[in-house]
Each structure stands twice: as C-alpha cells, then as structure tokens.
C-alpha cells in the first residue's frame, strides 16, 4: 500500500440510527481492521438541518446551551455552537419536530419564537457571523415567532399580539419591525438550507412541507393564505422587498422561517456549501487521497443539495476519489458517477434485512468499511 494514503470521512448522520460522529467512528474502525496504521481524518458534516450544531462541535466549536421556548411554548434546553465570533445556530434545536411530544403535531399553532431566542443568545455571546441552519421544523409561521423574539410586533385589529403559529397570522392587521434588536444590522447572517422553495403557492412552505408537520389539506390552504397575508401586511411596513423576499429561493425553508431570515438581511446559501466552509473542509480535502461520504438514504433527494452531493462535488473538483456509505441505496451507478461518487456501499450489501440494518447499523457499517478498505486501500 502507498504509505501516503490518507482518508477523509465526511459523512452525514444515518437518521434514526447513527449520528454523523458515530458514522465516522464506525467507518474508521472498519478501515483500520484492514490497515491498522491508516491515517484517517473525520469531519462529520451536516446540511443545515438537524445535526448541524453537533457537526460544528465535532469540528472544534464550543457547545453553548440556553433555555428557550419550544414550538408549543414549553421551555426546552437548546444548543448552538460558537468559535471566536462565528456561531452556528440550528433552528430545529428550538423549533424542530423532535421538540413536539410523540405523536403530537401543531401545524397551525407551532411557533419559531425559540429560534429567535437562540439567535439572540448567539448575539449575546458576541457572534458577528451567524450561520443559521434551517430544516426539520415543526412550524409554518413564516418566521413570525422568531422575529417577535427579536423585537418585532405583530398585532391584530385591537392592537393585541396575534396568536402564535401560522394560523394566527390570518388575524394580522399591523406589523412593526422598529423594535428589532439593533445588533442584527451589524451581523452577517447566513441562511443555510438545502431547500429553495418560495414562501407560498404550489411549491411554497405549506403545500410542500405542511403535510409532514400534520397539516390537513384544509390546514395547508389556511396556512398558505395566512402566509400570503403576512407578506402583504409586511409590504406596508418595509416596502416592496417584502413581496420580493416571499418569492425568493429559500423563503419557504423550514416553514417559512427562511422568509423571516431574509427580512433580517440574511444571505441565502446552500446549507452544505456553508457548512463545508465553516467546518474547514477545503484544507482537510487537501490532505486526503480518498474521501468517504454518505447518509442514511442515498436517493434522488441526495442529489438536490444534501450533504453527500456537496462533499462529492467539492472532492471531485479537487481530483479526489469519493465513495459513499449509506443504509439504503436508491440511485443507479450512473447517477452516482454524475454526482462524483465512484461507488456506494449500502448496509444492505452485507446484511439484506433492513430491520437488522437499522437496529445494528454500527457493527454492520464497520463490516462495510472493511470492504471499502479492501477495494480501495489494498
């Protein structure tokens, strides 16, 4: 074997089975069964959705915890990551589906207020650049809750605050953004997302993502109308940019919190691109000769801005060989090659039973990594 071989493991989580950190640990263990002294660098990655803070912490950021409001108003402990003046904030930490009680959905009333509190905590910690990873939300409130936590006021005809959640925006008569935290104007806010949906319409947040948050067809209609009304009222407050932002890519991310972030002056970038920059992927890639990426399911969605596609694109442009690990493989060899992935190694290639793969993902992934070492490091 060529002694200069160095492997970079830059994989996302296997949702429901292994965190990105655990994926890297298991792959490392499997590779070293074949090449005991192999140089391995692990850089767990995320695309802005759940797991983004964990990936930043694994890359050397400090984990900070704060008590904030969950999507139903209950207090939860949420984390963000900080290194120097850069913070990584994950909206799912405060307002994600995982913050709802099991089996409970609240499509009309779930609020992003806690996400605003997390952003405020990052400001309090001295952050001058905030990467705001959005995805996995329980909410469809257009970011109204988040903006409220940061000092905005959304009032009904009686001058009272509207009810929390997207449904409450139907009662909105006046928006007042004059009380927004002044620190926001001097901070670089990056909206990191893997979706480019607009706020409303057939490809908007309620229509595309509402059903997975428990929204019925009637709820979707209600939420779409409420968010359109929200944007209309905001137009009276901030002018034509309110309508322009509503139609912008990323406005519909995470139940429309992307729209709220754009109103705060955020710059929209594909989540995986931002995270690769923040995590220091480029220098790690320079040191590697083989890159191993992956996620739980490699499928059509992977090709549209998910972490493995971003890793593979960057690695291919640097002339590196890329292979992928996954639980389930639903892409053809041709599609993988087009994405820059030479070959994928699903857990089902060593254990055909899917239920066993999910239950024993760690040991099975080690066996998969042995195959990778035999194929590429022999």
N, C-alpha and C positions, 0 to 999 in steps of 0.2 A: 504493500500500500504506500501511496505517496504521503510522506510524513507531514506535508504542509496542508493536508486536508483539514478544514475547519467547518463545522456545521452550525448554521444559524437556524434555530427553531422559532418561527414567528407565526404561531397559530392562535386562533380564537378559541373560545370555550366550546365544549360539546354540551349544548344546553340541556340541563336536566341530568347530566351525568358527571362531567368533569369541568372544573374551571380552566381557564387558559393556562394558569400556573401549573395545575395538575397535569394537563396535556403535555406541557414541556418537560415536566419531571419524568413522566412515564416514557416518553419518546427517548429522552436521554438515557434512561435505564436500559431500554431495549437496544439502543445503538451500542452502548458500552458492553453489552453481553458479547457482542461480536468483536468490537475494537475497544478493549479496556481503557486505553490511554487516549481515546479520541478527544480532541478539543471541541467542546460544544458551548455555544453561547445561546442562552434562552432570552427571548424578548417577547413575552406574551402580548398579544395585540387585541384591539377592540375597534369597532367602527363607530363609536359614539353612543351606542345603546348600552344596555345593562352589561356590566363588567368593565366599563371604561375606567372608572376610578381604580379598580383592582389592577388593571394593566399599568396605569400610571404609577401606582405604589410599587409594583414589581420592578419598574424601571428606575426606582430611586426617589420618587416623590414621597413626601410625608403625608400620612393619612390624618385628616382632621375630622373630628366628629362634632355634630351640633344637633340640638333638639329642634325639630321643625314640625309644621303641620303636614300630616299625611293627606291623601286625596279626599278623605271624608272629614278632615278637620281634626282627627285624633293625633296626639303627639307621637312622633317617631324619632328614632336616632338615625340620622343620615350622615354620610361621609362625603367629603370632597378631598382632592389631592392638591398639594402645594409644593412647589420647588422654586425658591427665590421669589420672583414677582409673577410667576405663572401658576395659575390654578386650573385644575381640571374639575369641572362640575358636571355631574350626571343627573339629569332631571329624574330618571327612574328611581334614584335613591330616595327622593322625596315623594314623587307623584306617580310611581310606576304601578303596574298591575300587581306586582308582588306585594305591594303595600295594602291591598284590599284583603279583607277576611276571605278565607277559602269559599269559593262558590258565590261570592257577592260581587255584583257589578253595579256601577252607578253612572251610566253613560251621560245622564242629564245633569248630575249634581257634583261629580268629582271635580276637584279644583287643583290648579297648579300653584296655589299660594305657597306651599312649602318649597317649591323650586325657586321662587323669588327670595324666600328666606335663605336658601343655600347660596344664591348669588350674593346676597347682602353679606353673608358670613365670609365669603371669599374676598369681598371688598374690605371688610373689617380686618382681614388677615394681611392686607397690604397688596393684594393682587393688582397688577397693572395690565396683565393679559389674562383673559378668562376664555378657556376652551369649554364651550357649553355643549356637551354631548346629549342629544335628544333621541328618544326611542323607547319603546316598551311602556308607553304611558297608559294610565287608567283614565285619562282625561280627554275631553274635547271642548275646551273652553277658550281656544284661541290665544292662550297665554294671559287671559284677563286676570286670573288669580295671581300669577307671577308678577304682573305689572302692579297689582294692588299692594302686594307685599313690598314693592319697591317705591311706593308712594303715590301711585295713580289712584284716581277715584272714579268709580262707575256708578252713576246714580239713576234712579227711576224718576217718574214724573213728580213724585212727592219729595224729591231731593234725598231719598234714602238709598243706601248701597243696594245694588241688585243682589239677588240670591246667588250663592256660589254655583259654579259649573256653567257649562254651555247653555243649558236650558234657561238659566236666569238672564242671559243676555237679550232674550226677547223683550224684556221689560226696560231695556236700557234707553234712557232719554238724553243723557249728557255724559260726556267723558271729559275728565280733567287730568291732564298729564303734567300740570305745572309743579306738582309736588314730588316728581320723580327724584330719586337720590342723585344729587348733583355730581357725585363721583363717577357716575356712568358715562358722563360726557368725556372723561379723560382716560377711559379704559378701552383697550382693544378687546372687543367681544367677538368671538368666532363661533358661529353656529355650525356645529359638526353633526352631520346627519347623512344617512345613506338613502334618504328618500327625497325626491324633488317635486312632490305634489304641491299644487296651489292650495289655497285655504278652502275654497268651496267649489261646488259644481260636481260633475260626474267623476272627476279624478281628485276631488278635494278630500280633506281630512274625514268628514263624517261618512261620505259614501264609501271610501276605500277602507278605512280603518275602524269606523264606528262599530260594525258588527262584531269584530273580535273583542270589543270592550263591552259587549252585551246590549248594543243598540238594536232595537227592532226597526223594521222599515219605517214605521211612524216616527220613531226617535231620530232616525237618520234625517228625515225630512225636517223635523223640528230643529235639529242642530244645524243643518245646512242653512236654514232660513235665519236662525239666530246669529250665526257667524257672519252671514252676509249683512245683516242689520248692524252688527258690531262694527264691521268695516265702514259702513255708511255713516254711522254716528262719529266714528273716529275721523272721517274725512272732514267733518265740520270743525274738528279740533285741530288737526295737523295738516289739512290740505290734501291735495291730490296724491301725495305719496302713500296715503293710507290705502287707496284703491290699487296703486301700483304694487305695493308690497303684497297685498292679498293675492295678486295674480302671479307673484314671483315664485320660482322654484324654491322649495324648502319651507314655504309659508305653512303648508299643511302638515309638516313634520310633527309627530308626537301630539296629535290632536289640536294642531294649530299653534302650539307654543312657538313654533318657528316664526309665525306671524308676529307674535309679541316681541320676540328677539330682534326681528328686523326693525320694528318700531323703535327699539332701543339703539339702533345703529349697528347691529351685528352684521358681519360679513359671512355669507353662506359658503361653506366649502364641504366637499365630500368627506364624511367622517373619517374614513380610513386614511385619506391623504393627510388630514390634520394630525391624526394620532401617530402616524409614522414619523412626521416631523417632530412632534413633541417627545416621542419615546426615543429618538436618536437612532432611527432605523438605518439611515444612509451610512454612517460610519460603521455600524455593525455589519452591514451588507458588504462593505469594502473588505472586511476581514474574512468573509465567508467564501467557500467554494461550492457548497451545497446548501440550499435553503429548503426547509420543511415548513409548509404552512398547513392550514386546514381549519375545519369547523365541524359541527355535528352532522350537518347535511350539506353535501355539495350538490347543488341543484341550480335551476335556472336563476333563482334569486341571487345566488352567489355571484353570478356574472354582472349583476347590477349594483356595484358599489359595496359589496360585502368585503370583509377583511381579506380572505384568501385571494380574491381577484386583485385587490390593491397591492398586496405583497408580491404577487406573481408579476404584475405589470412593472413594478419598480425593479424587481430582481432580473427580469428578462432584459430590461433596458440597460442593466449593468453587466449583462452577459453571464449571469449565474444560472445554474441548473436548479429547477424548482420541482419538488414533488409534494404531494398533499396527503394528509391523513384525514379520515372522516369516519363517522358512524355509518352513514348511508350515502351511496353514490348514485346520482340520477343524471349524470352528464356523460355524453359519449366521449371516447378518446379524442375525437376531432375537436369537440367543444373545449375540452381541457387544454389541448395544444394551442387553440386560438387564444385562450386566456393566459398562456405562458406556463402552463403546468404540464410537465413531461409525462407524469403518471400519477394516478391517485390510488391510495391504499385504504380501502374501507375495512372497518372491523369485520364486516360480513365475509371478507375474503378468507378469514381464519376461523370464524365462528358463524355459521349460517343462521343460527337462531337469533332473531332481532331482540327478543326479550332478554336473552342472556347477554347480548352485546350492551344493552342499556344498563343491566344490573351489574355486570362485571367489566365495565368499559376500561378501567385502568389496566388490569392484567392483560386483557386482550390487546390493548393498544401497545403494550410492551412487546408482545409477540409480533404485531405488525411492524414495529420499529426494527426488530431483528431482521425481517425480510428486506426492509429498506437498506439496512447496513450491508446485507449480503449482496444486494443488487447494485449498490452504488458506492460502497466503500471497500469492496474486496480487492 
